[in-house]
């Protein structure tokens, strides 16, 4: 069974959490439609991703590429051969390591650049100059192993904002996206499976996020393709 991506027709979802002042609320996440930025070349490129050598277990379940860039206004300058690092406090699964991944294919760079200059994202992220990190990932499941989109559990990524886009999914049972405020981890403010063409833009300083494991709906294999873009403002 194949989940084809279809146009997103609902209005954008906006989630809030409590601010620092009593009674104050701030936007903690938004769900945006970005299906217009997905093309056939991007879809096909996920099938060429190599295994992520930093996962645990006997079966490879995650395939990955990574890139980083400086964004100045509408100009994107990609940096080459940059490693990815998270502290163990942020990532208990694979933190504390300088991880190196193969470079992003051109189609993934184009997609990330389009997100980075999209006004509906820049209005939230702010800043004239940004550093972005871009992770292209396919997570797989089969009759022999589950798929683990977030093996570290509920977590932050260690940046100011994070945009997670579901690009495609096939034969997936599970893979539910969840968001909880840092100050009230028992309150789940988002709890649903994202559809291809949807982007969740998170305030990474205020919430933790998670995606549940998944299995194939029907016997065989399943996969979930995402692009994650992290944002850090360097010049306001």
N, C-alpha and C positions, 0 to 999 in steps of 0.2 A: 504494500500500500504506500502510495507516494502522497505527501502533503504538498500540493502545489501552492506557490505563493500567489495571493490574490490581492487586489487593491484594498487598502485599509480605508473604510468609510466612516468609522466612528470619529468623534471629536477627540482632540488630545486630552489625555488624562493628566491631572496635576495633583500631586500629593503634598501635604503640609505636615510639619512637625512643630512642636513648641519652640519658641525663640528664647532668648536670654531674659527677656522681661516677661513678667506674669501676664498671661493673656495674649501675648504676641505669638504669631505664627510665621513660619518661613517656608518657602517652597523647598521640599526635600527631594522630589523627583518629578519628572515629566515623561510621559509616553508620547512620542512623536512619530508621525508617518514619514519614512524616508525611502519608501519603495521606489521612488523615481530615480534614485541614485544607484540602483542595482541593475547590472547588465549581465548579459550571457557570459562575457569573458570572466567577470568576477565569480559567477556561479561555478564555471568550469575550473577555475584556479584552485578551489578547495580540494579537488581530487588529486592535485599534484603536491600537496603539502607533505613534508617528511614527518616521521614520528617525533614527538616531544621526548627527548632523552632524559627529562627530569621527573617523569612520572614514576610511580611505584607499582609493583605488581608484575606478574608474568606476562600479561597481555598489554600491548600498546593500545590505549584507548583515546589518546589525544595526539593530534597532528597540528603543527604550528609554524608560523613565520612571524617575524617582528621587525619593526622599523621605528625610527624616531625622526622628528622634524622640528624646525623652528618656524613658527607662523608669525609673520609681520603683516598686519592688515589682511590682504587677500593673497599674499605671497607665501608660498611654502618652499622651504629649503630642507631637503632631506640630508640627514647625517649618515655616514657609512660606518658599518662594523661596530655599532654601539651595543654594549651588553645591557642586559636588563637586571636590575637589582631591587629586591625588597628585603627589609629587615625581617628577622624571625618574629619580632613582635607583630608585624603586619601579616606575614604569611607563615603560619606554623607548618605548612606542608612542604614548601620549597624555598622558604626565606633563608637569608644568610649566605646565599650563593650568588656569584656573578654568572648569570645564565646567558648563554649565547645561542641565538636561533638563526636559521637561514633568513636572508632578506625577503622582504615583501615582494610579491609579483607586482607588475605595473598596475594591474586592474585593482588590487587592494590599495595601492597608493592613491589612485584616482578617487576611489570611494572615500577614503579617509580625508583627502584634501577637500572634497565636496562637503563632508560633514563639518570640517574645521572652519569653513567660511560661510556656512549656512547661518543666516541671521537669527533663526529661531534658537540656534544653539549658542551663537556668540552673544546674544542678548542676555543669556543666563550666565555663561562663563565669564564674560567681561574681558577687559584688557585689550590692548592693541598688539602686544607681543606675547606669544604663548610658546611653551614647549609641549609637544604632544608625543605620546607613545602609542603605537598601533600594533595590536595583536590580532592576527588572523588565525582562527582555530576551528578545527573540526574535531568533535568528540563522537566516538562510535560506540555502539553496543552490538552484541550478537547473542546467540543462544548460549555461548560459553562465558561471556563477561558482560557486566553492566557498563553503562556510560556514566562518567562522573564529570559534569561540567564544572563543579566547584568542590573538589575533594577536600579543601581546607575548611568547609562549612561556612557558616555566616562570617563575613569578613568585610574589611575595608581594603582598598587597593593602595592607599598611601598617597593619594593625590587630591587635588581640589574638587575636580569633577570627573566623572567617568561616563562615557556613552557606550552602551552595549546594544548592538544591532543584531537581531536575528536575521540572517541572510536566507537560510533554507533549512528544512528539516524533512526527514523521510522515515516513515514507519516508527515514529517515536511514541512511546507510552511513558509519560512522566515528563521530566524536564521543566518543572514549574518554577517560575521566577518568583522570588520572595524578597521583600524589603522590610526592615525593621529600624525604628529610630534608635540611635545610640543610648538615649536617656530612658528608653522604655522598650527593652528588647523583646518583651512578651507581646507587644502590639505589632501585628503584621499589617502594614499599610498597603502592601501590594502582594497578591497571591493569585497568580494566574500564569498560564502558559503563553509566552509571547509568540506572535505570529510573524512569519517572514515579512520583512518590510517595516517592522516596528523597531524603534530605538528607544531605550530607556536611558534618560539623562539623569544621573544621580549626583546629589551633593555628597561627595565622599567624606566630608568632614562631619556630616550629621547622621548618616545612616550606614547600616551594614546590609549586604545583599548576599543572596544565595540562589542556587539553582539545584533542584532536587535531582537525584540520579534518575536514569531512564533505562528502559528495556525495549526490545522490539515489540511492536503491537502484534505483528504476525511473525511466525518463525522466520529466521534469517538475520539480516543485519539492519541496523538503524544508524542514522547520523543526525547531528545538529551542528550547523555552521554559523559561526558568529564572528563579528569584528568588534573588538573592544578598543576604544580610543580614550586615553587619559589626557587630562588637561591641567596644566599649571601655568598661571599667569606670571610672566617675568617683568612686564612693563605695563603699568595701568594706563 
